[in-house]
Amino acid sequence: MKIISKKGNIESAPKAYARISFTEKPTDATRVLRENGIETIEVGAGKFSELNRRKFIILCRSVVRTARAHKAKKIALQFDRTPALFRNLKAYTREDLAQLTAENFEMANFDFTLFKTKPKEGWDSVEEIAVYEKSSPKVAEAVRKGQEIGKAVNACRALANTPGGDMTPTALATAAQEAMKGLSVKVTILGSKEMRKLGMGALLGVAKGSTEAPTFTILEYKGGKGKPIVFAGKGVTFDSGGLNLKSSNSIYEMHMDMSGAAAVIHAVALAARLKIKKHVIALVPSVENMPGNGAYRPGDVLKSLSGKTIEVLDTDAEGRLILADALTYAKRFNPSVVIDIATLTGAAVAALGLHASALLTRDDALAETISRVGEASGDYVWRLPLWDEYEERVKGTFADLKNVPGGSTSRYGGAIDGGMFLWQFAKELNCPWAHLDIAPRMTSAPSDELAKGAAGTPVRLLLHFIETWKP
């Protein structure tokens, strides 16, 4: 899709462009007007006086989704024609809003069509958007950056949407390599042999039930000096639950249990593409969690890379096991900060619904930073406690740790239990650490004005974090 920033007024737009206008009607109200061969699509923005940054993001997406619904291939709009729209957005620069607009136009124009037959009339996507305003080189550059961000989010969505039969751990490692083509990113892929030699017993234990070999991918972008920012993304390419098999209602969409991995892959690629002057590393531990003959069992004890032993009470709590080894591996880079990203628990969805990821950390300053960049980017987070009182729940009976508390209280505070388990490994990092449970944002919510399927969370947050992080 082309997004063109044009000087002048929307009246000069060619007749081939459907013109977008904004009204204070409800956001689901649209009207199409045709006069003298010119098509105008009225988009309901709700009360202009109530429009804030969050609602502006949804409005931008609504413009594209509405245009697509009316089969408009080219559209033109002029935000400053309706100055009341920006009454509550005066704190933001034109460049900031231009970037935000472009990235959300891109996100709204995405559909996962890889396995669909293309219709004769073609897809209903928008091909060109002309934005009329008092243009400037800075605004044009902001639009280009916004498009790059939107494209990276969409690439993450495409990767996460790919079915498990086509996206194995080996295929995920290959996809990471492909994403880095032409970029200054070093790619290293470890196989079973290398992981066994290192002692990654937690990751290898989860992988035992599948005929698909596990992988561990390291992506390193050295855009700047100093200690690196390290991301670790959960890469379970299909999660059956293992021997603690998921129910039919829970197993669908579990090919997206590698959404954390997809996010860190494309966050690093985006940082490299934008030539951000930071040192960034992504770690991608990847397995299939299957109930094969060799599968790890409830009651098994795994020895992690850290040396800590883990009693397995539930084979469906596998993401924290592979991340445990990733967090220990991160220590060798002497990082300035480590953030792991994972679709870790259904409990996070139960706690927060569909609009925010769970944030867990013991570092108040880091929590404030992540919350701030989440709000700015549109990848919202909400902090859950990680207090000492919860630590007893992950202490093992027959090993150092257990992967779930077990017993009648096991279903209580599951998102906190997952974060507390990971903290047992993160506390040895000697740097700030945070855990993002993105299970609530694995797929788009109905009100997101996005296509069904993966949401691409939290690529935007990670980019904002890379840009603003100061050790």
VOPAGU-2260 file (C-alpha; in pm, 1 decimal, decimal comma):
REM VOPAGU-2260
SITE   aa  ch    i         X         Y         Z
SITE  MET   A    0       0,0       0,0       0,0
SITE  LYS   A    1     121,9     348,6     -86,3
SITE  ILE   A    2      68,3     629,9     163,4
SITE  ILE   A    3     132,0     968,3       6,4
SITE  SER   A    4     158,7    1290,8     203,2
SITE  LYS   A    5      28,5    1569,2     -22,2
SITE  LYS   A    6      20,6    1946,4      13,3
SITE  GLY   A    7    -306,3    2123,4     -46,6
SITE  ASN   A    8    -673,4    2045,6       7,6
SITE  ILE   A    9    -872,1    1729,6     -45,9
SITE  GLU   A   10   -1080,0    1901,4    -315,7
SITE  SER   A   11    -784,2    1858,1    -550,0
SITE  ALA   A   12    -790,8    1478,2    -514,3
SITE  PRO   A   13    -860,8    1294,6    -843,1
SITE  LYS   A   14   -1206,7    1143,1    -888,7
SITE  ALA   A   15   -1057,0     793,6    -863,0
SITE  TYR   A   16   -1005,5     855,0    -490,7
SITE  ALA   A   17   -1289,8     803,1    -244,3
SITE  ARG   A   18   -1281,7    1096,4      -5,7
SITE  ILE   A   19   -1301,5    1030,1     367,8
SITE  SER   A   20   -1488,1    1271,7     592,7
SITE  PHE   A   21   -1542,5    1249,1     968,0
SITE  THR   A   22   -1864,5    1295,5    1162,9
SITE  GLU   A   23   -1959,0    1276,4    1529,1
SITE  LYS   A   24   -2182,0     978,3    1462,1
SITE  PRO   A   25   -2110,8     651,1    1646,1
SITE  THR   A   26   -1793,5     474,8    1532,5
SITE  ASP   A   27   -1989,5     195,6    1362,6
SITE  ALA   A   28   -2194,7     441,5    1154,4
SITE  THR   A   29   -2084,9     506,1     795,3
SITE  ARG   A   30   -2252,9     663,7     494,8
SITE  VAL   A   31   -2150,5     677,3     128,7
SITE  LEU   A   32   -2234,3     983,9     -79,1
SITE  ARG   A   33   -2189,1    1013,5    -457,1
SITE  GLU   A   34   -2209,5    1342,9    -641,3
SITE  ASN   A   35   -2064,9    1449,1    -977,2
SITE  GLY   A   36   -1871,4    1123,2    -999,0
SITE  ILE   A   37   -1703,0    1182,9    -662,8
SITE  GLU   A   38   -1748,4     927,5    -382,8
SITE  THR   A   39   -1737,5    1044,4     -21,1
SITE  ILE   A   40   -1734,1     800,1     268,7
SITE  GLU   A   41   -1843,8     942,6     601,6
SITE  VAL   A   42   -1673,6     769,6     894,0
SITE  GLY   A   43   -1823,0     797,5    1240,9
SITE  ALA   A   44   -1559,6     908,2    1493,3
SITE  GLY   A   45   -1787,9     947,6    1794,6
SITE  LYS   A   46   -1783,5    1271,0    1990,8
SITE  PHE   A   47   -1480,0    1474,1    1881,0
SITE  SER   A   48   -1442,0    1607,9    2234,5
SITE  GLU   A   49   -1381,5    1251,8    2359,2
SITE  LEU   A   50   -1119,1    1155,8    2101,7
SITE  ASN   A   51    -787,9    1064,8    2265,9
SITE  ARG   A   52    -474,4     884,7    2148,5
SITE  ARG   A   53    -624,6     539,0    2200,5
SITE  LYS   A   54    -940,8     626,4    2010,2
SITE  PHE   A   55    -739,3     797,0    1736,4
SITE  ILE   A   56    -553,9     468,6    1675,1
SITE  ILE   A   57    -885,5     286,1    1631,1
SITE  LEU   A   58   -1019,0     567,0    1410,0
SITE  CYS   A   59    -721,5     534,2    1175,0
SITE  ARG   A   60    -786,6     162,8    1143,5
SITE  SER   A   61   -1157,2     225,4    1098,4
SITE  VAL   A   62   -1084,9     446,9     797,1
SITE  VAL   A   63    -911,0     163,5     615,4
SITE  ARG   A   64   -1153,2    -108,8     726,6
SITE  THR   A   65   -1447,7     105,8     612,2
SITE  ALA   A   66   -1282,5     177,9     277,0
SITE  ARG   A   67   -1222,0    -191,9     227,2
SITE  ALA   A   68   -1583,5    -273,6     312,2
SITE  HIS   A   69   -1690,4     -33,8      35,1
SITE  LYS   A   70   -1432,7    -175,6    -212,5
SITE  ALA   A   71   -1248,4     156,4    -233,1
SITE  LYS   A   72    -897,0      94,3    -366,3
SITE  LYS   A   73    -780,4     454,9    -337,8
SITE  ILE   A   74    -882,8     697,1     -66,6
SITE  ALA   A   75    -803,2    1057,6      22,9
SITE  LEU   A   76    -841,0    1229,8     356,3
SITE  GLN   A   77    -755,0    1555,0     526,9
SITE  PHE   A   78    -743,2    1540,6     905,4
SITE  ASP   A   79    -697,0    1914,8     954,2
SITE  ARG   A   80   -1020,3    1976,5     763,9
SITE  THR   A   81   -1189,0    1870,2    1088,5
SITE  PRO   A   82    -979,7    2056,2    1351,2
SITE  ALA   A   83   -1213,8    1953,0    1633,6
SITE  LEU   A   84   -1077,5    1600,1    1590,4
SITE  PHE   A   85    -745,1    1710,3    1735,4
SITE  ARG   A   86    -876,4    1907,0    2029,6
SITE  ASN   A   87    -742,5    1647,4    2275,8
SITE  LEU   A   88    -431,5    1559,6    2074,8
SITE  LYS   A   89    -249,5    1893,0    2095,1
SITE  ALA   A   90      20,2    1739,7    2315,4
SITE  TYR   A   91     143,1    1534,5    2018,0
SITE  THR   A   92     349,3    1662,5    1727,4
SITE  ARG   A   93     238,1    1636,6    1366,7
SITE  GLU   A   94     521,9    1391,0    1309,8
SITE  ASP   A   95     409,4    1168,8    1597,6
SITE  LEU   A   96      52,2    1160,3    1470,6
SITE  ALA   A   97     167,2    1102,8    1110,5
SITE  GLN   A   98     370,8     800,7    1221,1
SITE  LEU   A   99      81,1     668,1    1428,3
SITE  THR   A  100    -156,6     713,1    1136,1
SITE  ALA   A  101      64,7     529,7     887,3
SITE  GLU   A  102     139,6     230,8    1108,8
SITE  ASN   A  103    -228,2     178,3    1187,9
SITE  PHE   A  104    -332,1     218,6     823,6
SITE  GLU   A  105     -89,0     -64,2     743,9
SITE  MET   A  106    -214,4    -282,8    1026,3
SITE  ALA   A  107    -578,0    -236,0     924,2
SITE  ASN   A  108    -500,6    -324,2     562,7
SITE  PHE   A  109    -361,8    -668,3     655,0
SITE  ASP   A  110    -534,6   -1001,4     606,5
SITE  PHE   A  111    -373,4   -1344,0     628,1
SITE  THR   A  112    -448,1   -1484,2     281,4
SITE  LEU   A  113    -156,7   -1727,1     234,7
SITE  PHE   A  114    -384,2   -2029,8     216,3
SITE  LYS   A  115    -676,9   -1865,5      34,0
SITE  THR   A  116    -753,4   -1871,2    -336,7
SITE  LYS   A  117    -734,1   -1519,4    -475,3
SITE  PRO   A  118   -1077,7   -1406,4    -603,2
SITE  LYS   A  119   -1112,9   -1289,2    -963,7
SITE  GLU   A  120   -1175,7    -932,7    -851,9
SITE  GLY   A  121    -867,7    -945,1    -625,7
SITE  TRP   A  122    -841,1    -883,0    -254,9
SITE  ASP   A  123   -1038,2    -595,6    -103,9
SITE  SER   A  124    -727,3    -421,6      30,7
SITE  VAL   A  125    -663,4     -49,0     -10,1
SITE  GLU   A  126    -387,5      23,3    -261,3
SITE  GLU   A  127    -325,2     392,9    -206,2
SITE  ILE   A  128    -397,0     657,4      56,9
SITE  ALA   A  129    -343,6    1026,8      -9,8
SITE  VAL   A  130    -320,7    1236,3     307,6
SITE  TYR   A  131    -368,4    1607,5     233,3
SITE  GLU   A  132    -208,9    1850,2     477,5
SITE  LYS   A  133      58,9    2114,3     516,5
SITE  SER   A  134     326,8    1860,3     437,4
SITE  SER   A  135     693,2    1876,0     537,6
SITE  PRO   A  136     997,6    1649,4     497,7
SITE  LYS   A  137     970,5    1553,9     865,8
SITE  VAL   A  138     607,8    1449,5     825,6
SITE  ALA   A  139     689,9    1247,7     513,7
SITE  GLU   A  140     971,5    1072,5     701,8
SITE  ALA   A  141     735,3     998,9     991,4
SITE  VAL   A  142     490,6     840,3     746,9
SITE  ARG   A  143     767,2     620,3     605,1
SITE  LYS   A  144     870,9     511,6     954,2
SITE  GLY   A  145     509,2     440,3    1047,7
SITE  GLN   A  146     470,6     219,0     744,7
SITE  GLU   A  147     784,3      23,5     834,6
SITE  ILE   A  148     648,1     -32,5    1184,4
SITE  GLY   A  149     309,5    -140,9    1050,2
SITE  LYS   A  150     473,0    -379,8     804,2
SITE  ALA   A  151     683,8    -533,8    1082,1
SITE  VAL   A  152     372,0    -590,5    1293,5
SITE  ASN   A  153     201,2    -751,5     994,1
SITE  ALA   A  154     502,7    -975,0     929,1
SITE  CYS   A  155     480,5   -1085,8    1291,6
SITE  ARG   A  156     108,3   -1156,6    1245,6
SITE  ALA   A  157     171,9   -1359,0     931,1
SITE  LEU   A  158     437,0   -1566,3    1106,9
SITE  ALA   A  159     215,7   -1630,5    1409,9
SITE  ASN   A  160     -86,5   -1714,7    1193,6
SITE  THR   A  161     100,5   -1985,0    1001,3
SITE  PRO   A  162     -41,3   -2329,7    1093,2
SITE  GLY   A  163     164,3   -2555,4    1316,2
SITE  GLY   A  164     205,4   -2813,3    1041,2
SITE  ASP   A  165     388,9   -2552,4     835,5
SITE  MET   A  166     564,9   -2372,6    1120,8
SITE  THR   A  167     783,7   -2623,1    1301,9
SITE  PRO   A  168    1077,3   -2521,5    1525,3
SITE  THR   A  169    1312,7   -2569,6    1229,6
SITE  ALA   A  170    1082,9   -2364,1    1005,7
SITE  LEU   A  171    1068,4   -2090,4    1270,3
SITE  ALA   A  172    1447,9   -2072,1    1281,0
SITE  THR   A  173    1452,3   -2050,4     901,1
SITE  ALA   A  174    1186,5   -1776,8     911,0
SITE  ALA   A  175    1407,4   -1581,3    1153,0
SITE  GLN   A  176    1696,4   -1611,9     907,6
SITE  GLU   A  177    1475,7   -1494,4     621,5
SITE  ALA   A  178    1355,0   -1195,7     822,4
SITE  MET   A  179    1716,2   -1080,7     868,8
SITE  LYS   A  180    1815,8   -1101,0     501,2
SITE  GLY   A  181    1989,2    -784,0     389,8
SITE  LEU   A  182    2012,0    -655,4     747,4
SITE  SER   A  183    2314,3    -624,3     975,2
SITE  VAL   A  184    2199,0    -898,1    1209,3
SITE  LYS   A  185    2404,7   -1199,9    1310,9
SITE  VAL   A  186    2198,5   -1521,2    1317,2
SITE  THR   A  187    2306,9   -1828,8    1513,1
SITE  ILE   A  188    2093,2   -2143,8    1532,9
SITE  LEU   A  189    2158,6   -2413,8    1790,2
SITE  GLY   A  190    2027,0   -2767,8    1739,8
SITE  SER   A  191    1963,9   -3052,1    1983,7
SITE  LYS   A  192    2329,0   -3154,3    1991,6
SITE  GLU   A  193    2451,3   -2806,1    2086,5
SITE  MET   A  194    2174,6   -2761,7    2344,1
SITE  ARG   A  195    2250,4   -3097,7    2501,3
SITE  LYS   A  196    2617,6   -3003,3    2527,9
SITE  LEU   A  197    2522,1   -2674,4    2698,2
SITE  GLY   A  198    2285,4   -2850,1    2938,4
SITE  MET   A  199    1950,0   -2701,1    2831,4
SITE  GLY   A  200    1757,8   -2979,8    3000,0
SITE  ALA   A  201    1436,2   -2783,2    3051,9
SITE  LEU   A  202    1398,8   -2696,7    2683,0
SITE  LEU   A  203    1504,1   -3043,5    2565,3
SITE  GLY   A  204    1267,0   -3204,9    2813,3
SITE  VAL   A  205     966,4   -3027,1    2661,5
SITE  ALA   A  206    1077,9   -3123,0    2308,9
SITE  LYS   A  207    1095,0   -3498,2    2379,5
SITE  GLY   A  208     732,6   -3569,2    2288,3
SITE  SER   A  209     764,3   -3445,9    1929,4
SITE  THR   A  210     935,2   -3584,8    1621,7
SITE  GLU   A  211    1017,8   -3224,4    1530,2
SITE  ALA   A  212    1363,8   -3122,7    1654,8
SITE  PRO   A  213    1389,9   -2817,2    1882,1
SITE  THR   A  214    1591,7   -2508,9    1788,8
SITE  PHE   A  215    1742,3   -2216,3    1977,1
SITE  THR   A  216    1798,3   -1906,9    1763,7
SITE  ILE   A  217    2012,6   -1608,1    1859,0
SITE  LEU   A  218    1968,5   -1281,3    1667,5
SITE  GLU   A  219    2219,1   -1004,7    1736,5
SITE  TYR   A  220    2194,1    -651,9    1599,5
SITE  LYS   A  221    2489,9    -432,5    1693,9
SITE  GLY   A  222    2361,4     -90,0    1602,8
SITE  GLY   A  223    2532,4      68,9    1900,1
SITE  LYS   A  224    2783,3      11,6    2174,3
SITE  GLY   A  225    2731,2     -88,7    2533,6
SITE  LYS   A  226    2548,9    -367,9    2709,5
SITE  PRO   A  227    2272,0    -517,3    2495,7
SITE  ILE   A  228    1897,8    -515,7    2537,6
SITE  VAL   A  229    1797,2    -883,1    2537,1
SITE  PHE   A  230    1452,7   -1013,8    2443,3
SITE  ALA   A  231    1351,1   -1378,6    2485,3
SITE  GLY   A  232    1043,8   -1494,6    2293,8
SITE  LYS   A  233     853,0   -1814,7    2362,7
SITE  GLY   A  234     856,3   -2025,2    2047,0
SITE  VAL   A  235     619,2   -2318,0    2104,5
SITE  THR   A  236     516,8   -2377,4    1744,3
SITE  PHE   A  237     228,1   -2599,0    1850,7
SITE  ASP   A  238     112,2   -2660,9    2204,2
SITE  SER   A  239    -103,2   -2969,4    2247,5
SITE  GLY   A  240     -48,1   -2955,5    2622,4
SITE  GLY   A  241     166,2   -3267,8    2607,2
SITE  LEU   A  242      42,7   -3558,6    2820,4
SITE  ASN   A  243    -175,0   -3308,4    3008,1
SITE  LEU   A  244    -360,5   -3275,9    2680,0
SITE  LYS   A  245    -560,5   -2961,3    2619,1
SITE  SER   A  246    -937,1   -2983,9    2568,1
SITE  SER   A  247   -1089,4   -2931,6    2224,2
SITE  ASN   A  248   -1194,1   -2579,6    2322,6
SITE  SER   A  249    -839,6   -2488,3    2429,0
SITE  ILE   A  250    -626,1   -2653,4    2162,2
SITE  TYR   A  251    -746,4   -2445,0    1866,6
SITE  GLU   A  252    -512,5   -2156,1    1777,4
SITE  MET   A  253    -222,5   -2315,5    1967,5
SITE  HIS   A  254      -9,0   -2274,8    1656,5
SITE  MET   A  255       8,3   -1913,8    1779,6
SITE  ASP   A  256     187,6   -2016,8    2098,7
SITE  MET   A  257     502,7   -1888,4    1928,1
SITE  SER   A  258     369,2   -1532,3    1910,9
SITE  GLY   A  259     636,1   -1413,1    2155,3
SITE  ALA   A  260     905,0   -1554,1    1928,1
SITE  ALA   A  261     746,3   -1390,9    1621,8
SITE  ALA   A  262     740,2   -1056,4    1803,9
SITE  VAL   A  263    1106,3   -1056,5    1908,8
SITE  ILE   A  264    1217,6   -1170,3    1562,9
SITE  HIS   A  265    1043,4    -882,4    1390,8
SITE  ALA   A  266    1131,2    -629,2    1660,9
SITE  VAL   A  267    1501,1    -696,7    1598,4
SITE  ALA   A  268    1450,5    -687,9    1221,1
SITE  LEU   A  269    1267,4    -355,4    1255,1
SITE  ALA   A  270    1539,6    -204,1    1474,9
SITE  ALA   A  271    1797,8    -305,1    1214,3
SITE  ARG   A  272    1588,5    -174,0     925,1
SITE  LEU   A  273    1544,5     160,9    1097,4
SITE  LYS   A  274    1916,4     163,0    1187,3
SITE  ILE   A  275    1849,0     238,2    1553,2
SITE  LYS   A  276    2175,6     295,1    1737,5
SITE  LYS   A  277    2129,8      28,6    2003,1
SITE  HIS   A  278    2269,0    -318,5    2070,8
SITE  VAL   A  279    1978,3    -563,9    2065,2
SITE  ILE   A  280    1967,4    -942,7    2098,3
SITE  ALA   A  281    1670,9   -1177,8    2059,4
SITE  LEU   A  282    1667,7   -1533,5    2191,4
SITE  VAL   A  283    1415,7   -1775,9    2043,9
SITE  PRO   A  284    1382,3   -2113,5    2219,6
SITE  SER   A  285    1152,7   -2323,3    2002,4
SITE  VAL   A  286     981,3   -2660,2    2051,5
SITE  GLU   A  287     664,4   -2849,6    1975,0
SITE  ASN   A  288     484,5   -2967,9    2290,1
SITE  MET   A  289     338,4   -3303,2    2189,3
SITE  PRO   A  290     223,7   -3623,2    2367,3
SITE  GLY   A  291     450,1   -3866,6    2177,7
SITE  ASN   A  292     603,4   -4185,8    2318,4
SITE  GLY   A  293     907,1   -3999,1    2449,0
SITE  ALA   A  294     707,7   -3713,1    2603,6
SITE  TYR   A  295     804,5   -3580,7    2944,0
SITE  ARG   A  296     564,0   -3686,3    3214,2
SITE  PRO   A  297     401,4   -3529,1    3519,0
SITE  GLY   A  298     641,6   -3614,3    3797,4
SITE  ASP   A  299     954,6   -3598,0    3580,9
SITE  VAL   A  300    1243,6   -3386,4    3704,5
SITE  LEU   A  301    1431,6   -3172,5    3450,1
SITE  LYS   A  302    1770,1   -3013,4    3505,1
SITE  SER   A  303    1781,4   -2663,5    3360,8
SITE  LEU   A  304    2078,0   -2479,4    3209,7
SITE  SER   A  305    2112,2   -2290,4    3538,9
SITE  GLY   A  306    2163,0   -2615,3    3727,4
SITE  LYS   A  307    1829,9   -2576,9    3908,3
SITE  THR   A  308    1608,7   -2886,2    3894,9
SITE  ILE   A  309    1240,1   -2859,6    3807,9
SITE  GLU   A  310     963,0   -3097,4    3906,8
SITE  VAL   A  311     701,3   -3118,4    3630,3
SITE  LEU   A  312     349,8   -3116,4    3770,8
SITE  ASP   A  313     179,0   -3015,4    3446,8
SITE  THR   A  314     319,7   -3067,9    3097,9
SITE  ASP   A  315      96,8   -2785,8    2971,3
SITE  ALA   A  316     308,2   -2534,1    3164,3
SITE  GLU   A  317     588,4   -2574,4    2912,8
SITE  GLY   A  318     655,5   -2216,0    2801,9
SITE  ARG   A  319     814,5   -2121,2    3133,4
SITE  LEU   A  320    1045,1   -2423,1    3105,2
SITE  ILE   A  321    1195,0   -2326,1    2770,3
SITE  LEU   A  322    1216,5   -1961,0    2878,5
SITE  ALA   A  323    1401,1   -2064,4    3194,1
SITE  ASP   A  324    1690,1   -2191,3    2980,9
SITE  ALA   A  325    1669,9   -1881,6    2759,8
SITE  LEU   A  326    1696,3   -1650,2    3061,1
SITE  THR   A  327    2002,2   -1834,2    3187,3
SITE  TYR   A  328    2156,8   -1821,4    2839,4
SITE  ALA   A  329    2095,9   -1444,1    2830,5
SITE  LYS   A  330    2337,2   -1398,3    3119,4
SITE  ARG   A  331    2639,0   -1465,1    2895,6
SITE  PHE   A  332    2572,1   -1140,0    2705,7
SITE  ASN   A  333    2604,2    -925,2    3020,3
SITE  PRO   A  334    2278,8    -749,5    2928,9
SITE  SER   A  335    2158,7    -407,6    3041,9
SITE  VAL   A  336    1801,5    -538,6    3060,2
SITE  VAL   A  337    1613,7    -859,0    2975,6
SITE  ILE   A  338    1247,3    -887,1    2878,6
SITE  ASP   A  339    1080,3   -1218,1    2800,3
SITE  ILE   A  340     764,5   -1224,8    2592,2
SITE  ALA   A  341     528,9   -1520,4    2595,9
SITE  THR   A  342     171,7   -1634,3    2545,6
SITE  LEU   A  343     220,3   -1794,8    2884,5
SITE  THR   A  344    -110,9   -1836,7    3067,0
SITE  GLY   A  345    -484,2   -1848,2    3016,1
SITE  ALA   A  346    -493,9   -1698,0    3363,4
SITE  ALA   A  347    -367,7   -1367,1    3221,9
SITE  VAL   A  348    -665,1   -1366,0    2984,6
SITE  ALA   A  349    -900,7   -1438,3    3274,2
SITE  ALA   A  350    -746,4   -1151,3    3472,3
SITE  LEU   A  351    -721,3    -884,5    3202,4
SITE  GLY   A  352    -956,3    -976,2    2919,3
SITE  LEU   A  353    -847,8    -900,2    2562,7
SITE  HIS   A  354    -701,0    -550,2    2571,7
SITE  ALA   A  355    -377,5    -559,0    2775,0
SITE  SER   A  356     -80,3    -787,0    2827,2
SITE  ALA   A  357      26,4    -872,9    3181,4
SITE  LEU   A  358     349,1    -714,8    3303,0
SITE  LEU   A  359     543,7    -870,6    3590,1
SITE  THR   A  360     872,1    -739,5    3726,6
SITE  ARG   A  361    1042,4    -661,6    4056,2
SITE  ASP   A  362    1187,9    -339,7    3913,9
SITE  ASP   A  363     956,3     -40,4    3959,5
SITE  ALA   A  364    1151,4     185,8    3721,9
SITE  LEU   A  365    1142,6     -75,3    3446,8
SITE  ALA   A  366     770,9    -130,9    3504,9
SITE  GLU   A  367     707,9     242,5    3467,1
SITE  THR   A  368     911,7     254,5    3145,0
SITE  ILE   A  369     734,1     -43,7    2988,5
SITE  SER   A  370     392,3      90,5    3088,3
SITE  ARG   A  371     476,5     428,3    2934,2
SITE  VAL   A  372     602,6     289,7    2602,9
SITE  GLY   A  373     308,0      49,6    2594,1
SITE  GLU   A  374      68,2     341,8    2617,7
SITE  ALA   A  375     257,8     536,8    2351,8
SITE  SER   A  376     278,5     245,3    2110,1
SITE  GLY   A  377     -71,6     103,0    2146,2
SITE  ASP   A  378      51,2    -227,8    2294,1
SITE  TYR   A  379    -102,1    -173,8    2636,4
SITE  VAL   A  380      12,6    -352,5    2952,5
SITE  TRP   A  381    -108,8    -385,3    3309,6
SITE  ARG   A  382     118,0    -473,9    3599,8
SITE  LEU   A  383      51,1    -773,0    3825,8
SITE  PRO   A  384     231,0    -829,9    4159,2
SITE  LEU   A  385     545,0   -1037,0    4193,2
SITE  TRP   A  386     572,4   -1021,4    4572,2
SITE  ASP   A  387     771,9   -1247,5    4802,0
SITE  GLU   A  388     445,9   -1392,3    4932,4
SITE  TYR   A  389     396,8   -1578,0    4602,2
SITE  GLU   A  390     743,7   -1733,6    4589,6
SITE  GLU   A  391     661,8   -2035,6    4807,4
SITE  ARG   A  392     417,3   -2152,4    4540,6
SITE  VAL   A  393     696,6   -2242,9    4295,8
SITE  LYS   A  394     925,3   -2418,2    4543,7
SITE  GLY   A  395     957,7   -2789,2    4463,2
SITE  THR   A  396     888,1   -3092,4    4679,3
SITE  PHE   A  397    1123,0   -3336,4    4506,3
SITE  ALA   A  398    1326,3   -3079,7    4310,6
SITE  ASP   A  399    1437,5   -2720,3    4352,3
SITE  LEU   A  400    1130,7   -2584,7    4176,8
SITE  LYS   A  401     797,9   -2700,8    4036,7
SITE  ASN   A  402     648,0   -2563,1    3717,0
SITE  VAL   A  403     300,2   -2511,3    3868,9
SITE  PRO   A  404     189,6   -2500,1    4233,3
SITE  GLY   A  405     -35,7   -2807,2    4210,1
SITE  GLY   A  406    -318,7   -2889,0    4444,6
SITE  SER   A  407    -651,0   -2716,1    4488,8
SITE  THR   A  408    -505,4   -2362,5    4466,2
SITE  SER   A  409    -318,3   -2422,8    4139,9
SITE  ARG   A  410    -578,5   -2235,7    3937,6
SITE  TYR   A  411    -547,3   -1921,0    4147,0
SITE  GLY   A  412    -316,5   -1644,1    4026,8
SITE  GLY   A  413    -174,2   -1852,5    3742,8
SITE  ALA   A  414     -21,6   -1555,5    3559,2
SITE  ILE   A  415     164,3   -1458,2    3877,3
SITE  ASP   A  416     283,7   -1815,9    3929,0
SITE  GLY   A  417     429,8   -1816,0    3577,1
SITE  GLY   A  418     610,3   -1488,5    3637,3
SITE  MET   A  419     736,2   -1602,7    3977,7
SITE  PHE   A  420     875,4   -1923,6    3828,1
SITE  LEU   A  421    1068,0   -1721,4    3568,0
SITE  TRP   A  422    1193,5   -1486,4    3839,7
SITE  GLN   A  423    1381,5   -1780,2    3994,8
SITE  PHE   A  424    1607,6   -1772,5    3688,9
SITE  ALA   A  425    1594,5   -1399,3    3614,0
SITE  LYS   A  426    1719,9   -1304,0    3960,4
SITE  GLU   A  427    2064,8   -1432,2    3854,1
SITE  LEU   A  428    2089,5   -1190,6    3558,6
SITE  ASN   A  429    2235,2    -896,5    3751,9
SITE  CYS   A  430    2021,0    -654,6    3552,1
SITE  PRO   A  431    1657,1    -540,9    3538,1
SITE  TRP   A  432    1415,1    -803,4    3405,7
SITE  ALA   A  433    1049,1    -806,5    3310,4
SITE  HIS   A  434     804,5   -1068,4    3190,5
SITE  LEU   A  435     526,2    -988,6    2944,0
SITE  ASP   A  436     243,7   -1242,6    2931,1
SITE  ILE   A  437      86,2   -1156,5    2596,7
SITE  ALA   A  438    -175,7   -1434,4    2601,7
SITE  PRO   A  439    -456,0   -1173,1    2629,4
SITE  ARG   A  440    -327,1   -1007,9    2310,9
SITE  MET   A  441    -237,5   -1320,9    2114,2
SITE  THR   A  442    -532,1   -1252,1    1882,4
SITE  SER   A  443    -710,3    -929,6    1794,6
SITE  ALA   A  444   -1012,8    -824,3    1998,1
SITE  PRO   A  445   -1340,6    -754,2    1813,4
SITE  SER   A  446   -1309,8    -378,9    1877,7
SITE  ASP   A  447    -950,4    -357,4    1747,7
SITE  GLU   A  448   -1060,4    -291,3    1386,5
SITE  LEU   A  449    -809,9    -555,7    1273,7
SITE  ALA   A  450    -843,4    -882,0    1084,1
SITE  LYS   A  451    -911,2   -1195,3    1284,5
SITE  GLY   A  452    -604,6   -1386,8    1397,0
SITE  ALA   A  453    -272,5   -1280,7    1544,7
SITE  ALA   A  454    -251,9    -923,2    1675,7
SITE  GLY   A  455     126,1    -875,6    1635,1
SITE  THR   A  456     169,8    -774,9    1998,7
SITE  PRO   A  457     410,2    -634,9    2123,9
SITE  VAL   A  458     632,9    -541,7    1826,7
SITE  ARG   A  459     545,6    -171,2    1859,6
SITE  LEU   A  460     612,4    -170,4    2233,8
SITE  LEU   A  461     950,4    -338,4    2187,2
SITE  LEU   A  462    1053,2     -85,7    1923,3
SITE  HIS   A  463     958,2     208,5    2148,8
SITE  PHE   A  464    1146,8      40,9    2431,8
SITE  ILE   A  465    1461,3      -3,2    2219,5
SITE  GLU   A  466    1445,5     362,2    2113,9
SITE  THR   A  467    1400,8     501,8    2464,3
SITE  TRP   A  468    1584,7     258,5    2697,1
SITE  LYS   A  469    1865,9     415,2    2897,9
SITE  PRO   A  470    2048,2     175,7    3135,6
